[in-house]
Amino acid sequence: MELIIGSHVSFKKDTQMLGSVEETLKYDANTFMFYTGAPQNTARIPINEELTNKAKELMLKNNIDIKNVVVHAPYIINLANSNNFDFNVRFLKEEISRVESLGVDKLVLHPGSHVGLGVGVGIQNIIDSLNVSLTENTKVTICLETMAGKGSEVGKSFEEIKTIIDGVKYKDKIGVCMDTCHLNDAGYDLSDFDSILEEFDKVIGLNYLRVVHINDSKNIMGAHKDRHDNIGIGSIGFDNLIKIIYHDKLKGIPKILETPYVEQNPPYKEEIEMIKNKSFNNNLIEDILK
């Protein structure tokens, strides 16, 4: 099975998903992830059906399967904090509707931060919010992202994610997005990824895994900081990331890079080339800056 690899790309007002596909092709990728608007605010432009159709045509010509495409929900949605319950639910429902209108079926969501309420209360708030937001007719899978445990983040362990899934009524509308940087920063040893997958399967079930974010980390294992690094530059290392990307149990699952820009330059074309070659480029940063 062909490697499904891509990156975060832009979604601009004038080109929307068509522009996202065009950017993806520049990186020699076959999938992509985007926000439908700025992640830190509620400003949203209407989805343009003509641009969406043109995007789908271009994807078809270049063998990009829309089933592998991912939308990331904005950070401004914090389901773990009940103080903004109505806003969170309304905005999440709107985002689900936008994703459905694009024909995408994977929406990655940070579970949220409990902001002093406690993990248990935060988890219950997430469950309550999802149970109001999801219906039997929802066409999107909400992919709960594994988190680094920064501040009061919920979702730093497989057990916390599992507790959320257990409480959601429509479990077929829920999946998981595994993030390598977040796992490292949460304390999982990615040099022993087989054990991590065994634990994930035992606690949650591999059938729930829908997306993998591939990021190196600027931090040591267990730092709870969430600072992404470029592939092979950080503490996880190139060889460990390659083993994860090409793991037999992750075949068919889209891998998405969210690595940092290098002096305003996207690193994705060079990083994807390294990943396809399975060989670290010692001149990675210099090549990105060319």
C-alpha positions in Angstrom: 0.0 0.0 0.0 1.3 3.4 -1.0 2.5 5.7 1.8 -0.1 8.4 2.6 1.9 11.5 3.5 1.2 15.2 3.5 1.3 18.3 5.7 -0.6 21.2 7.1 -1.4 23.6 4.2 -3.2 26.9 3.9 -6.9 27.5 3.2 -7.2 31.1 1.7 -10.2 33.2 1.1 -9.8 33.4 -2.7 -8.8 29.8 -3.4 -10.0 27.8 -0.5 -9.5 24.0 -0.8 -8.4 24.4 -4.4 -5.4 26.4 -3.1 -4.8 23.7 -0.5 -4.6 21.0 -3.1 -2.2 23.2 -5.3 0.1 23.7 -2.3 0.0 20.0 -1.5 1.2 19.1 -5.0 4.2 21.5 -4.6 5.3 19.3 -1.7 4.9 16.0 -3.7 2.4 14.9 -1.1 -0.7 12.8 -1.6 -2.8 14.1 1.3 -3.1 17.3 3.4 -4.6 19.0 6.5 -6.0 22.5 6.8 -8.0 24.8 9.0 -11.1 26.3 7.4 -10.3 29.6 9.1 -7.8 31.1 11.6 -7.5 28.6 14.5 -7.5 31.3 17.1 -10.7 33.2 16.2 -14.3 32.7 14.9 -13.9 34.5 11.6 -15.1 32.2 8.8 -15.7 32.7 5.1 -18.5 30.9 3.3 -17.5 27.7 1.6 -17.4 28.2 -2.2 -18.9 25.2 -3.9 -17.3 26.0 -7.3 -13.8 26.1 -5.7 -14.6 22.9 -3.8 -15.5 21.1 -7.0 -12.4 22.3 -8.7 -10.3 21.1 -5.8 -11.9 17.6 -6.1 -11.2 17.5 -9.8 -7.6 18.4 -9.2 -7.3 15.8 -6.5 -8.8 13.1 -8.8 -6.2 14.0 -11.5 -3.4 13.6 -9.0 -4.6 10.5 -7.1 -5.4 12.3 -3.9 -8.2 10.5 -2.1 -10.5 12.9 -0.2 -11.0 10.1 2.4 -7.4 10.8 3.5 -7.8 14.5 3.8 -8.0 16.1 7.3 -9.4 19.3 8.7 -8.2 20.6 12.0 -10.7 22.2 14.3 -9.7 25.6 15.7 -7.9 25.9 19.1 -10.6 28.3 20.2 -12.9 25.4 20.8 -12.3 24.2 24.4 -14.8 21.5 25.2 -13.2 20.8 28.6 -14.2 24.2 30.0 -17.9 24.4 30.7 -17.8 28.2 31.1 -18.2 28.5 27.3 -20.4 25.4 26.7 -22.9 27.1 24.4 -20.2 28.8 22.3 -18.1 25.6 22.0 -21.0 23.5 20.9 -22.4 26.1 18.5 -18.9 26.6 16.9 -18.1 22.9 16.7 -21.5 22.2 15.0 -20.7 25.0 12.5 -17.3 23.5 11.9 -18.7 20.0 11.4 -21.2 21.5 8.8 -18.4 23.3 7.0 -16.3 20.1 6.8 -19.2 18.1 5.6 -19.9 20.6 2.8 -16.3 20.2 1.7 -16.7 16.4 1.5 -14.0 15.7 4.1 -14.8 13.2 6.9 -11.9 13.7 9.4 -12.0 16.6 11.8 -9.0 16.6 14.3 -9.9 18.2 17.7 -7.9 19.0 20.7 -9.9 17.7 23.6 -9.3 20.9 25.5 -8.0 22.2 28.9 -9.9 22.0 32.1 -8.4 25.3 33.4 -8.4 24.3 37.0 -11.7 22.4 37.1 -9.9 19.0 37.3 -9.3 16.2 34.8 -12.5 14.4 35.7 -14.7 17.4 35.3 -12.9 18.4 32.1 -13.5 14.9 30.6 -17.2 15.0 31.6 -17.5 18.5 29.9 -16.0 17.1 26.7 -18.4 14.1 26.8 -21.4 16.4 27.3 -20.3 18.7 24.5 -19.7 15.9 22.0 -23.0 14.3 22.9 -24.8 17.5 22.1 -22.7 18.2 18.9 -22.9 14.7 17.3 -26.0 13.1 15.9 -26.7 9.8 14.1 -26.6 11.8 10.8 -23.2 13.4 11.4 -20.9 12.4 8.5 -17.7 13.6 10.1 -15.4 11.6 12.4 -14.1 13.7 15.3 -10.5 12.6 15.8 -9.5 13.4 19.4 -5.8 14.3 19.4 -3.3 12.9 21.9 -1.9 15.9 23.9 1.4 16.7 25.5 -0.1 17.5 28.9 0.9 21.2 28.8 -0.9 23.2 31.5 -4.3 21.6 32.2 -4.6 19.8 28.9 -6.9 16.8 28.8 -5.9 13.8 26.6 -2.3 13.4 27.7 -2.8 9.6 28.2 -4.6 6.9 26.3 -6.7 6.3 29.4 -8.1 9.9 29.3 -9.0 9.5 25.6 -10.6 6.2 26.3 -12.7 7.6 29.1 -14.0 10.3 26.7 -14.9 7.7 24.0 -16.6 5.5 26.6 -19.0 8.4 27.4 -19.9 9.4 23.9 -23.1 8.0 22.5 -22.2 7.8 18.9 -18.9 6.1 19.1 -18.8 5.5 15.3 -18.4 9.3 15.0 -15.2 9.3 17.2 -11.6 8.5 16.3 -8.1 9.3 17.5 -5.3 11.4 16.1 -1.9 10.3 17.4 0.7 13.1 17.5 4.3 11.9 17.8 5.6 15.2 19.4 2.7 15.2 21.9 3.3 11.5 22.8 7.0 12.2 23.4 6.2 15.2 25.5 3.5 13.3 27.5 6.1 10.7 28.4 5.7 7.9 25.9 9.0 6.4 24.7 8.8 6.5 20.9 11.9 4.4 20.5 9.7 1.5 21.5 6.7 2.3 19.3 5.6 -1.4 19.2 4.9 -1.2 22.9 3.0 2.1 22.5 0.8 0.6 19.8 0.2 -2.5 21.9 -0.9 -0.2 24.8 -3.0 1.9 22.5 -4.8 -1.2 21.1 -5.3 -2.6 24.6 -6.7 0.7 26.1 -8.5 2.3 23.2 -8.3 -0.1 20.2 -6.4 0.4 16.9 -9.7 0.5 15.1 -10.1 4.1 16.5 -6.8 5.4 15.0 -7.6 7.6 12.0 -4.7 10.1 11.7 -1.1 10.4 12.7 0.6 13.8 13.1 4.3 13.3 12.4 6.4 15.8 14.3 9.8 15.8 16.0 10.1 17.4 19.4 12.3 20.2 20.8 11.8 18.6 24.2 13.0 15.6 26.2 10.5 12.8 26.8 7.9 13.8 29.4 8.6 17.5 29.3 4.8 18.3 28.9 5.7 21.3 26.7 4.4 20.7 23.1 7.1 22.3 20.9 7.3 20.7 17.5 10.7 20.3 15.7 11.6 19.5 12.1 11.9 15.8 11.1 15.2 14.3 12.4 16.3 17.5 14.2 14.6 17.0 17.5 14.8 14.5 20.4 12.6 11.8 18.8 15.0 11.4 15.9 14.8 10.5 12.2 15.1 6.7 12.6 12.4 6.4 15.2 10.0 8.6 13.1 10.7 6.5 10.0 9.8 3.3 11.9 6.5 4.9 13.0 5.7 6.2 9.5 6.3 2.9 7.8 4.9 0.7 10.6 2.8 -2.2 9.3 -0.1 -1.4 11.7 -0.4 2.2 10.4 -0.7 1.3 6.7 -3.6 3.2 5.2 -3.6 5.9 7.8 -2.8 9.4 6.7 0.4 10.9 8.1 0.5 14.7 8.4 3.5 16.9 9.1 3.0 20.0 11.3 6.7 20.8 11.6 7.8 24.5 12.0 8.6 26.8 9.1 12.3 27.7 8.8 12.6 31.5 8.5 9.1 31.7 6.9 9.9 28.8 4.6 7.7 25.7 4.6 9.9 22.6 5.2 7.4 20.0 3.8 8.8 19.3 0.4 12.2 18.6 1.7 10.9 16.6 4.7 8.6 14.5 2.6 11.5 13.8 0.2 13.6 12.5 3.1 10.7 10.4 4.4 10.2 8.8 1.0 13.9 8.1 0.6 14.1 6.9 4.2 17.4 8.8 4.5 18.1 11.9 6.6 19.3 14.9 4.8 22.1 16.5 6.7 21.6 19.7 4.8 17.9 19.8 5.5 17.8 23.4 6.9 20.1 24.7 4.1 17.9 23.1 1.4 14.7 24.5 2.9 16.3 28.0 2.9 17.3 27.7 -0.8 
